[in-house]
Structures are given as structure tokens and as C-alpha cells.
Amino acid sequence: MMKTGHREHYLKVFSILLLGLGFLQAVHAKKYSGLKVHGDYRVLEPVVSEIPKNRSGVTRKDVLECVRQKLWKEGIRPERPRINTHFLEVDLVILSKGTAFTVEVSLKKMAQAYGYDPRKIGTSVKLPQGRYGLFGDAGRNKSYILEAVEEVLDEFLLDYKDSNLN
């Protein structure tokens, strides 16, 4: 019979192993043709939607700075490509009562640069890619929301980089 102290130790080790396996599974990148870009994928302009005044105090400027820093850390210059072919769209929506938020990240491509008629589909197009988003409690502080933005960016950037590496 196993002593209680040993059992607790083995349960902790087992729990850590399970968490580690879940983490390894969660960081598996996927290739999407919709994330493959013309030119240098290491140049990606972030575009952040307007964010109305809210309880958490998060602003468009805060989100843009968070995204820029994350891109730099990943070896991606947060600026417009020399030839405007694609951009990173970040939508952070906070409900009017300020109780919840949703953040979505996607790669948008300029239609004409990818052979689509902009008169038929518009100036930009979102081609098949993963779903990068989450929702949370907007009543929490600014850092909580910015961490959520970073979490979604992590998922996106993993697939984006993998999709552009030959």
C-alpha cells in the first residue's frame, strides 16, 4: 500500500505530465494556404479596429503597441510591406455595457495582388485560415485583455510562420 505522501507526489507528477502533453498538443502549428503571402512574410502591418471608451481602460493605441511588440519578438517587422499585399487585422470588441469582450485576429490580403477582381469581392479578402479568437470578461483590468490579445496572436503567428516556411 502506498503512503499518502507518496500518492500525492505521484499525482502531482502525473498532473504535470498531463499538462505538459496538453501544452505540446496545443502548440502544434498548421499550414493554411490562406496564410501564405507574396513577398517577405516577416513584414506584416497590424491594423487595429477602433475601440470605444470602456471600463478596463484599454485603447486602440494599447492594443496596437501590444501587437507591435509581439510581432517584433517573433522576428516580424510590424510595418506595411513595400508592395501593399497583405495585413494583420486585429478586432477587439467590448460590449457596450463593458461586461465582455471578444478578440479576433486574421490575415487579410489585397484582392488585386492575389489575382481577385476587387470590383467583385472588395479591396481585401480573408482566405481560408484557422480561427483565431476568444472572448472574456471585459470588467477585468487592461492587462488581462492585452494578455488575451497576445494569446490569440500566439496561435495565429504559429500557423502564419509555419504556412510561410517552405
N, C-alpha and C positions, 0 to 999 in steps of 0.2 A: 504494500500500500504506500502511495506517495504522500509525503508530508505536505501540509498546506502551503508552506513557504515555497517549496519546490514547484507545486502545482501552479501557484500564482506566477512564479518566474517563467515557467514554460508557456503559460497563457499569454504573458506579456510578449515573449519572444515570438510566439505564433502570430499574435496580433500584428506585431511589427512586420513580420514576413508577409502577411496578407496585405497590409497597407503598401508595402514595397512592390508587391506584384501588381496591385491595382494601379500604382503610380506608373510602373513600366508600361502597363497596358494603355494608360491614359495619354502617354506622350508619344504614341505611335503616329507618325506623320502619314498623310495620304496624299497621293498625287491627283490633281484635278486639272484637266485641260483648260478650264476656265481661269485658273490662276497663273497659267503660263503667259508671260508677257514678251512683247517685242523689245529688243534693246536690253539695257542693263537692269536686271531685276533689283539690283542693290541701290536703286534710286526710286523712291516712292513718296509721292506728295500726299500728306494726310489732309483730308478735308473733313472738318467737324461741323455738324449742324448747329444752328443757334440753340442756346439753352436759356429758357426764361428764368427769371429770379426764382429761387427755391429755398426751402428750409435748410438744406445741407450747405448752402453757400457755394456749390460747385458752379463754375462758369465755363463758357466755351474756351476761354483762354487757358484755364486749368487743364481741361481735357486735352487740348492741343499740345500743351507743354508735356503732359504725361506721355502722349503718343510719340512725340518727337524724341523724348529721352529713351523710350523703349526701342524705337527704330535704331537710334544710334548704338545702343547696347547690342543689338543684333547685327550690326555691321551694315545697316541700310541708311543711306542719306535721306533725311526727310525733306526732300525738295522736289520741284517739278522736273521731270525728265527733260532732256534737251529737246526732244521731239515729244510733244504732249500726246502720249498714247494711253496712259492709264493713271489711276489714282486710288488711294485708300479712302474709303468713306466710313466715317465713324458717326453713328447716330445714337445719341444719348437722349432719351425721352423721359422726363419726370412728370408724372401725373399732376394735374392742376392742383390737387389738394396736397401734393408733396409727400404722399404716403408710399409710393412705389416708383421704381424706375426700370427701364429696360435699356440695354446697350446692345447694339448690333454693329458688326464690322464686316465690310465686304470690299472686294476689288471691283472697281468699275473701269471699263475700257471705253476709249473713244471709238464710237461706231465706225467712222470712216477709216481710221487707222487699222482696223481689223477686217476691213472689206464689207462692212454693212452699210446700207443706204440710210443715212441719218434722217432723210425725209420720211422713211417708213417706220423706223424704230426709235427715233430720237437721237440726240447727240452722244449719249453714253449708253452702255449696255452692261448688264451683270450676267456673265456666262456661268454655266454650272460650276459650283464650288461647294465646299462644306457650309454648314450652318454655324455661324459664329455669333453667339449672343447669349445673354442671360438676363434675368430680372432679379430685383432685390428690393430691400426696404430703403426708401429714399429718406426716411426720417433719421437715419443714422448720420454720422459725420462725413465730411468731404473725403477724407482718406479712405473710408470704406467704399465709396462709389468709385474713386480713382483706382483702387485695387481691383475692383470688378472689371474696369476697363482694361487694365493690364492683363488680367486673367483671360479675357476674351482675345486680346491681342496675341498672347502666347499661343493659343490654339491656332489662330489664323496664321501667324508667322511660321509656325512649324510646317504647316501644309504649303504655304506660299514658297518658302525656301526649298522644300523638297520637290515641289512641282516645277521649279525653275532650274534645278540642278540636273544636268544630263547624265 
